Amino acid sequence: MASFFLFIFFVTIIWFFVSRRSDKKNKGKTATKTWCILAISIISFIIVGNSSSEKDDSKYGSATTVNFASSSNKPDLPVAEEKLDSSTSSSTEVNSAQSSSSSSSSVQKAPQQYDFSKVEYGMTMDQVINAVGKQPTNRDNYALFYDDDDFDFTNDKLIGSSVKSVQNKIDAKIRAEQESAKKEQEDQDQLKSQAKYFGNRSVEYVQNHPAAYSSVQIENGMRYVYFVKKNSYLVRIDTNDGYTNVYSYDGNSQNQLGNTLYVGKTILNQPAKKYYYYYGK
């Protein structure tokens, strides 16, 4: 008889674990049917235990009985076991998440952020550092490095950078300087051409056009002024020794003349116009 219930015990206990796993997979919790299987398994185990106890009592005369579980505690055993499994699973998931987060943070370190918006073309190294607001991660005599970004210098003047926004400003500034220099050169060439024309006009012609050329006698000759544009004049000085010098003048209050633009012999009279007549055959 004991062997029969022992067989039932093994069959039902195996059935319980299989059914419990299926319930959790399909329903997410252990079904009542599964608890009933566990109860049958426990009852079979108790019967087997009582049978063994009775045999021992009859053989050795012992009145000791073994109680493995009471009927009132039967439902509590699997509940406690389920809570333990759930708690253990939850704790494992938390520890795994913490470990994963810690590992991710240690491997993927957030890159250092820098503000390069105030960096301008032509700044010195110290000015660039002050504009960024942070010390470079590396430097030498010709460059500053902020992690993977670099700033290049010539004679302590910023001329290039790997930072696209800064390089765009540098390119724009260089283009503006080149255009300004080109226009200045064109204006200078035009002014020289006008100075040559002014210097080659005869004294007679200049004095006959007072609206265009103002004149005044000076210590060693005559001075004539021609207005080109705002803050730009040509000053011609005809000296008593027969030479004409034409200078640039920006209208400063100290009457300081600029560069000499033309030097030549003074032409006193306007050359007579020559007329040529052609006679056909």
Buried (B, 14 or more C-beta within 10 A) or exposed (E): EBEEBBEBBEBBBEBBEEBBEEBBEEEEEBBEEBBEBBBBBBBBBBBBBBBEBEEBEEEEEEEEEEEEBEEEEBEEBBEEEBEEEEEEEEEEEEEEEEEEEEEEEEEEEEEEEBEBEEBBBEBEBEBBBEBBEEEBEEBEEBBBBBEEBBBBBEEEEBBBBBBEEBBEBBEEEBEEEEEEEEEEEEEEEEBBEBBEEBBBBBBEBBEEEEEBBEBEEEEEBBBBBBEBEEEBBBBBBBBEEEBBBBBBBEEEEEEEBBEEBBEEEBBEEEEEEEEEEEEEE
